[in-house]
């Protein structure tokens, strides 16, 4: 194992030493876009040395090809994983922070094995029946959260590619719903489509 991965397992190792066995990492992708859902993933990875996947990192730091390859490996290796979506209507209803918390909670509660400890990316406390610790930049610092971030990112990107076929004028396959110049120009020209977040696009 490379040193970099040993560092990424320090939270998990410390928890293992305290007797926690099923440690779930949870992360979200899609808090900032103007369109589409926020996607949350929860994953419980095996932590034995021979099962650690090299290269797991904050999904934003990885190339598309590397992310997709790692996502497949994570799915095959994970003890349990889930992916939960909170759509644009719900985001408009309760705001993006609450929608993110709701998605993370849903992903965790849907895990087939209840975790005995949860590591969350960011700085938030979830309303969950499990012990938890939130880690700022956790997707880059914790192996479990990094794995969750990759699953969420690959899932959401693929979903936005599908939406691009239905709503081609917004170039979702390129911007994934984020507010790029091309995307904003398309909103100004064609208006909003059903998957746009109304609370994020008021000024257009």
C-alpha positions as CSV (number, residue, x, y, z in Angstrom):
1,X,0.0,0.0,0.0
2,X,1.2,3.5,-0.8
3,X,1.8,6.0,1.9
4,X,-0.9,8.3,0.5
5,X,-3.6,5.6,1.0
6,X,-2.3,4.8,4.5
7,X,-3.0,8.4,5.4
8,X,-6.5,8.2,3.9
9,X,-7.3,5.3,6.2
10,X,-6.4,7.1,9.5
11,X,-10.0,7.9,10.4
12,X,-11.1,4.4,9.6
13,X,-8.2,2.8,11.4
14,X,-8.8,4.9,14.5
15,X,-12.5,3.9,14.5
16,X,-11.6,0.2,14.0
17,X,-9.3,0.4,17.1
18,X,-12.3,1.7,19.1
19,X,-14.3,-1.4,18.0
20,X,-16.4,0.1,15.1
21,X,-16.5,-2.4,12.3
22,X,-19.1,-1.2,9.7
23,X,-17.8,2.3,8.9
24,X,-19.8,4.1,6.2
25,X,-18.6,7.0,4.2
26,X,-21.2,9.3,2.7
27,X,-20.9,12.2,0.2
28,X,-22.9,14.2,-2.2
29,X,-22.4,15.6,-5.7
30,X,-24.4,18.4,-7.3
31,X,-25.0,21.1,-4.7
32,X,-24.0,23.9,-7.0
33,X,-25.7,23.2,-10.4
34,X,-28.7,25.1,-11.8
35,X,-30.3,21.9,-13.0
36,X,-30.7,18.2,-12.0
37,X,-30.8,16.4,-8.6
38,X,-28.3,16.3,-5.8
39,X,-26.9,12.7,-5.7
40,X,-25.7,11.1,-2.4
41,X,-23.8,7.9,-2.0
42,X,-23.1,5.8,1.1
43,X,-20.6,3.0,1.1
44,X,-19.1,0.5,3.5
45,X,-15.8,-0.6,2.2
46,X,-13.7,-3.6,3.4
47,X,-10.6,-2.2,5.1
48,X,-8.3,-5.2,5.0
49,X,-5.0,-4.2,3.4
50,X,-5.4,-6.6,0.4
51,X,-8.8,-5.1,-0.5
52,X,-7.9,-1.4,-0.5
53,X,-8.4,0.1,-3.9
54,X,-5.5,2.3,-5.0
55,X,-6.2,5.7,-6.3
56,X,-9.4,6.5,-4.4
57,X,-9.6,10.3,-4.0
58,X,-11.9,13.3,-4.1
59,X,-13.8,12.6,-7.3
60,X,-13.3,16.2,-8.6
61,X,-9.5,15.5,-8.8
62,X,-9.8,12.5,-11.1
63,X,-10.2,12.2,-14.8
64,X,-13.5,10.9,-16.2
65,X,-11.9,7.7,-17.3
66,X,-10.2,7.1,-13.9
67,X,-13.4,7.9,-12.0
68,X,-15.4,5.4,-14.1
69,X,-12.8,2.7,-13.7
70,X,-12.7,3.3,-9.9
71,X,-16.5,3.4,-9.6
72,X,-16.7,-0.1,-11.1
73,X,-14.0,-1.3,-8.7
74,X,-15.7,0.3,-5.7
75,X,-19.1,-1.4,-6.6
76,X,-17.4,-4.8,-7.0
77,X,-15.4,-4.4,-3.8
78,X,-17.8,-2.6,-1.5
79,X,-19.5,-4.6,1.2
80,X,-22.6,-2.5,0.7
81,X,-23.4,0.7,-1.1
82,X,-26.4,2.8,-2.0
83,X,-27.1,5.9,-4.1
84,X,-30.0,8.3,-3.3
85,X,-31.3,11.2,-5.3
86,X,-33.1,14.4,-4.2
87,X,-34.7,16.0,-7.2
88,X,-34.9,19.7,-8.2
89,X,-38.5,20.1,-7.0
90,X,-37.5,19.0,-3.5
91,X,-34.4,21.2,-3.6
92,X,-36.6,24.2,-4.4
93,X,-39.0,23.2,-1.6
94,X,-36.5,22.8,1.3
95,X,-33.2,24.4,0.0
96,X,-30.0,22.7,-1.1
97,X,-28.5,22.2,2.4
98,X,-31.6,20.4,3.7
99,X,-31.9,18.4,0.5
100,X,-28.3,17.3,0.8
101,X,-28.9,16.2,4.4
102,X,-32.0,14.4,3.3
103,X,-30.2,12.6,0.5
104,X,-27.3,11.5,2.8
105,X,-29.8,10.2,5.4
106,X,-31.7,8.3,2.8
107,X,-28.6,6.7,1.4
108,X,-27.4,5.6,4.8
109,X,-30.8,4.3,5.9
110,X,-31.0,2.2,2.7
111,X,-27.7,0.4,3.3
112,X,-28.5,-3.3,3.8
113,X,-26.1,-3.4,6.8
114,X,-26.6,-0.6,9.3
115,X,-23.3,1.2,9.9
116,X,-22.0,1.4,13.4
117,X,-20.2,4.7,12.5
118,X,-20.6,7.2,9.7
119,X,-18.0,9.6,8.2
120,X,-19.6,12.5,6.4
121,X,-18.0,14.9,4.0
122,X,-18.3,18.6,4.9
123,X,-19.4,20.2,8.1
124,X,-22.8,19.0,9.0
125,X,-24.7,16.9,11.5
126,X,-27.2,14.5,10.1
127,X,-30.4,13.4,11.7
128,X,-29.4,9.7,11.7
129,X,-29.5,6.9,14.4
130,X,-25.7,6.2,14.0
131,X,-22.6,7.7,15.5
132,X,-21.1,10.2,13.1
133,X,-18.2,12.5,12.4
134,X,-18.1,15.1,9.7
135,X,-14.7,15.9,8.0
136,X,-14.1,19.1,6.0
137,X,-12.6,18.0,2.7
138,X,-13.4,14.4,3.8
139,X,-13.6,13.2,0.2
140,X,-9.8,13.9,-0.1
141,X,-8.9,12.8,3.5
142,X,-11.0,9.7,4.1
143,X,-10.9,6.5,1.9
144,X,-14.6,5.7,2.7
145,X,-15.8,9.2,1.9
146,X,-13.6,9.4,-1.3
147,X,-15.2,6.1,-2.5
148,X,-18.7,7.5,-1.9
149,X,-17.8,10.7,-3.8
150,X,-16.7,8.7,-6.8
151,X,-19.9,6.7,-6.9
152,X,-22.1,9.8,-6.6
153,X,-20.1,11.8,-9.2
154,X,-20.2,9.0,-11.8
155,X,-23.9,8.3,-11.3
156,X,-24.8,12.0,-11.5
157,X,-22.6,12.7,-14.6
158,X,-24.2,9.7,-16.4
159,X,-27.7,10.9,-15.4
160,X,-27.0,14.4,-16.8
161,X,-25.7,12.9,-20.0
162,X,-29.1,11.2,-20.3
163,X,-30.9,14.4,-19.6
164,X,-28.9,16.0,-22.4
165,X,-30.6,13.8,-24.9
166,X,-34.0,15.1,-23.8
167,X,-33.0,18.7,-23.4
168,X,-30.1,19.1,-25.9
169,X,-30.0,23.0,-26.1
170,X,-28.5,23.3,-22.6
171,X,-25.4,21.1,-23.3
172,X,-25.9,19.1,-20.0
173,X,-23.5,16.5,-21.4
174,X,-20.7,19.1,-21.1
175,X,-21.7,21.2,-18.1
176,X,-23.6,18.6,-16.0
177,X,-26.1,21.3,-15.1
178,X,-23.6,23.8,-13.7
179,X,-23.9,27.4,-14.7
180,X,-21.5,27.7,-17.5
181,X,-21.7,30.6,-20.0
182,X,-23.2,28.3,-22.7
183,X,-25.8,26.9,-20.2
184,X,-26.8,30.4,-19.0
185,X,-27.0,31.7,-22.6
186,X,-29.3,28.7,-23.4
187,X,-31.6,29.6,-20.4
188,X,-31.8,33.2,-21.6
189,X,-32.7,32.0,-25.1
190,X,-35.0,29.1,-24.5
191,X,-36.1,29.6,-20.9
192,X,-36.1,26.8,-18.2
193,X,-36.7,23.1,-18.7
194,X,-38.4,20.8,-16.2
195,X,-35.2,19.8,-14.4
196,X,-34.0,23.4,-13.7
197,X,-33.9,24.4,-10.0
198,X,-36.3,27.4,-9.9
199,X,-34.6,28.8,-6.7
200,X,-31.2,28.7,-8.5
201,X,-32.4,30.4,-11.7
202,X,-34.5,33.3,-10.5
203,X,-32.2,35.9,-12.0
204,X,-32.5,34.4,-15.5
